[in-house]
Amino acid sequence: MNYIDKLVFKSTHVSILAIFRIIFGMFMTYQMIYYYEIDYTFQFIYGPEVLFPYPGLEFLKPFSLGLLKAIHAGLLLSAILITVGFLYRYAMVFFFLGFSYFSFIDKTLYNNHIYLIALIALVMIFINADYKYSLRSKFSKKALPKFVPAWQQNILIFLISIVYFFGGIAKLSPNWLDSNLISYTIDQAQSSLLTNLFSKETLITLIKYGGLLFDLSIAFILLNKRTRLFGVILVVIFSYTNNSILFNDIGIFPFFMICATILFFESAKVGNYIDNIFSSASAKKTTGSATQNETPKFKTLTLACLFIFVTFQLLFPLRHIFMTSNPEWTGVAQRFSWRMKMQSRNVTQFKMFLTDRKTAKTYGLDGTSFVTKNQFMHMVEDPYTFVHLAKYISDKLYVERGLVDPIIKAELMVEFNGMPTQYMLDSSIDLTKVDESHFADNAWIPDFNGY
């Protein structure tokens, strides 16, 4: 209990939290500008004919285009306010709610770094990251505290660490160790730098086992003072390899994770170093404030909330153990589990068929005409999205043509992780009758026979 009390309530200098607030705000400002460039509100929320909701989040619906653009503008403004530390708490609440709405309205938009951003935004609502290097600290009439409870920095360290660690846990599965995923990834790489340095067989071994060891160990390397700088170098090399050589679709994630390593350093030393360089008025004002040992407020409530949050984050990514033998293949428990870059699917055949129950006549359906290119690309990662699409088409045909309860089937064949082509859906099953719950029987998803 003494260790937990120290881990949670020991006074910690606020400098690194303030620096991280600036880093987070700047990255989010960039992200919102990028969303403007790709017309995110229309292309991914308002424009698609059908969205694919998460179970339990079916209530999330697209607002009018004007309101969506207003939310987008608010997200950009809130990111700027977070960066400069003005109206920080209000900006953080708005950013969390708006960003979560934009991200979780359609599960084909999911990726792990978006989920991480949402989690960080949530916890930062409760963190005093505007006590330093902020407009608040500059213009406050009274000196702000220079120390905060240790949990405020440690909870962010925890979130960064579980991304790596559970990524390593995922790599212990056959989808990483026994498939042709790494070979396929190398063939699709955006740069030939690595293949010029190593033979393909050597490169496969380095990526397969090097990636596994890196993910499982990097958080512990960063937490150890003696190996911390070495850990930062490893993060830079790992992130550069992912972003500039292997993949071209991971956006700001590698750069953000590099910058986030600052959380593992000692806050007082970093703060004093920066203050000595800039000697800013706001820094002087902040560092001359409040005593180090303040009695924590709401101690029991804080402990309870942290325990619930941390326990959930440790257990939820492991739910696949009780639900499926292959999360990537079935799509069950694959999201929100930090299973990053664990699958590739190349569609070799996709056909949908509609049968009128009254006439028994069968017609071909162009399933891709109902969804966007981006949606279809991510639909093939989750068989359940095709069930939702079939039900949407059935409802639409009833409204527009009076067609009652048609039978809709699909033939979908894919190359999964570079393995031989096989069916992803049972082509004999009426998808409109399939239960979309991940807890229901999923015999309509053929077993993967690649290993």
Phi, psi and omega in degrees: 000326177296321179295315179297318180299320178293317181297328185263316193246355176301139182291131181232138180300143188275355190302312184293324175300319180293319178296317179296324177301317179295316179300311181299313181299320180292317178296321180289327174298315177299316182298320180290325175294319176299320177299325175295318183297325181263007181053055188304315186298325179273312187295328188242347181239301187278324187286319183300143180291323182225141174248159184244096188284154170285146174302128182093346180244025181297341181288344179285114181235155177292133171281181174297156182299322179298318180291322177299319179292327177293319177297319179299316178297321178295324177295319178296315179297317181295324177297321178293317179296323176297317182299313184273352177073045178236130186051041190303311186296317179295318180296323182292319178298313180297317182296316180299313183293314182293316181293320178296320178298313179298325188273327190249015177282340181214123185287349174285352176271355188293137159210164191292325182286333174293319176297318178298317179300318179297318179295316178297317179299322179297309184289332181289343173302327186259006183255139182273060185279358179257015179285347184211156180051048184216161174295329178297314181292331182288320187253001179295139181285340178234153181295135180271153179301142177261357178237145177226162176300144186300333183299334184294325174275322184293328181290328176287321175301318179301314182296319178294322183292319184291334176301312179292309189297313179289334171298324176290319177302317180298326183287354175281355184273161178301333180299334176261314189277327190247356182264183175263022184301314183294318178299316179296319180298318179296319179296329182265002185301148183276354178221147180262013184304312184292321180291339175282337182266327185229154171292158183298320180296317178296319182295320178300315180296317180298314182289317184297308185269330176293318177296320178298310182294321178300309183298320183286334189249339192298324180297320180290325176295318180290329180286337180274124183302321185287336182248005188298312181296322175299320178297320179297318178299318178297319179298318180297314180296314180299314182292320178296317180300315180295314188280319189260346184241306189275316189234158177230019186229025183249008167053228186279352190305310181299317182291323178296317181293327175297311181295328182291345179297343178299336180298336184277353182270166180284122189296317183297317181295316180295316180297316179296322179297314180292319180297323179292330179286311187264329182047047184286154178299320181293325179291318179298318182295321182286316184288346178264021187249181171019148178283160185284323187256084177264145178290121182295140178268150177052047186300311182295317179296318179299314179299317181296315181295317179295320179298315180296314183296311183294317179299316178299315182293335178276328185265322186301320178295347182261006186296338181298336181303326183261358189240329185200155177271346183212089183302322182293318183288315184275340185081357182279126177061023181278324180278159179059029183230006177060036178266077191273133177054043183260001180206154169220143179224126175249113182287123178256340178201133174214117177222142173238146182228141178242131177241125176283121184296329182286315185262346182065014177277142181246137181232152175280145178240138172267089184298329182290344181287346181266350186231164177277167179299318180295319179298313182296323180301323180267340175299323183292352175273354186213106181303331183294337179293331179285331173295314180297320179297317180299318179292324176297314180298319179300314179296321181294318180293329177292317181291316187274329186232358180072017181282119187264124170048061178285161174267127179236122179237165180218142170250112182230117179240137183222155165266112184259121179053038177074010181268169182303150183298139173205167181290137176264336178233148173287112186289353179265356186266135172284108185294336181290345181257003182277137176283125183283352180293135178290346179270351180278170179298131180242040178297343179286352173261111182299146176297142178280129187246028187275341186247000000 
